[in-house]
């Protein structure tokens, strides 16, 4: 098979998120994006090397038996936004479950675990249509040198824009804003930003709307190229135009966002308020959250409630049998919420924890998290701004439980190593990309963690994306046995004899790259209840201060003690 060759075949399956697997008559597999299982297609080979083959869809020769007579969205097939709009919702869920199963089963099997034993099914999105609370529209044209369009990128095209009024994953207010803006700027012949020439004014339209409060925030993204018109007058006219439209919700703010970067992304190089405020409020599970233009917030508010209820249930599980309650009101101790965004999860689980510490890279999101926690009357939430990999070195507390909700590409290997060294008994991993989860599970399982529960939550109806929640534990309740020992049967100094201080230092250095002192080892051994011999090298002064072992080194020493079976 050669590049440029035209092939025909039937799509046998779809891998995450939208990779149709075409099988030729010779039995060779070719990845064809956006092709659905059961479709017979014609494709052009775009890559064929090292045993991997990819193709571009040229023509649909025969529909799949799985498809409906008419797709749910009028823009399906042209718009590049959704891949599953021609399938019933039940079929979508079945496909997503199959994708997660194929990705996670090998990782679990390698650790001797059966996927079906821990898998608890897929939870539906409360809304199948009109569920999005955020849309990013692009300005452009539907064909070269055509009239102004505002909408989504055409499937397979970097330049052409499809107007998507009536988009099914967003409610009617988005279509009203879309139509208003497109008509306003087209009438005034305002140019859009040409990606090749880097010329023009209009770039994107950012729209966010809360499902519970109905508040709407609109951000017009432009370059600074204002030749031929008075920008301030134009923007004020646009505000008046928007305010004249009747919406189901309420417009609480209209913003002007400057972006002169070359990339086709919404980048904030300066934001000013044209009308109202630069934030809106959303409510989840009884708490209220302030959301700014660039803060991360789950795009399906009602689906987020299902997701976070699942996370909260996993955290509240005490012994693997009594789900959803803590024994005698016991709380989860100190919880780390890593990659915490605006602190949504941290605040929603705070009632079940003594303290929650959130870590997030985006400072704007951290400020919003702190403000939200104060507004919700939560006093046990603390938020740190910075890279998880670096911030963990600065936090002095040790976690009892860790929640991981990383970006799509998963956790940086070095950060994951630090997480593992804490040695927490339980960990909840939330993933929006099961390929990343499968990779990280291999590492976690190799380091002593076992998968206890897995659940999928569909947050993205009509598309190929899925959220997966995974509970991991270092404890296996079904493997515990009770043994009664008399104190005189124990050799209380045997733990000390299992490894010398030098052996512990060497282990820590080899496995973590950290250097630890004998003092630090002694401090950790004392915390672990290992009886030390009398220390004849005490300082002369009773008030002499000794350095305390940092949390990262304490976790590394504990790992060494566990390795030598001293604890």
Secondary structure, DSSP 4 states (H G I P E B T S, - for coil): --TT-EEEEEEEEEETTTEEEEE-TT--EEEEETPPTT-EEEEEEEEEETTEEEEEEEEEEE--TTB-SS-SSTTBTTBSS-S-TTB-HHHHHHHHHHHHHHHHHHHHHTTT--HHHHEEEEEPPS-SSS-BSEEEEEEEESSTT--EEEEEEBTT-SS-EEE-TT-TTS-HHHHHHHHHHHHHHHHTTPPBPBTTTTB-SEEEEEEEE-TTT-EEEEEEEE-S--TTS-HHHHHHHHHHHHHTS--SSEEEEEEEEE---SSSS---S-EEEEEE-SEEEEEETTEEEEEETT----SBHHHHHHHHHHHHHHHH--SSSSTT--GGG----EEEEES-TTTHHHHHHGGGSSEEEEEES-HHHHHHHHHHHHHTT--SEEEEES-HHHHTTT--S--SEEEE---TT---HHHHHHHHHT--SEEEEEES-HHHHHHHHHHHHHTT-EEEEEEEE---TTSS--EEEEEEES--GGG-------GGG--TTHHHHTS-HHHHHHHHHHHH-----HHHHHHHHHHTTPPPPP-S---SSTT---PPPPHHHHHHHHHHHHHTT--
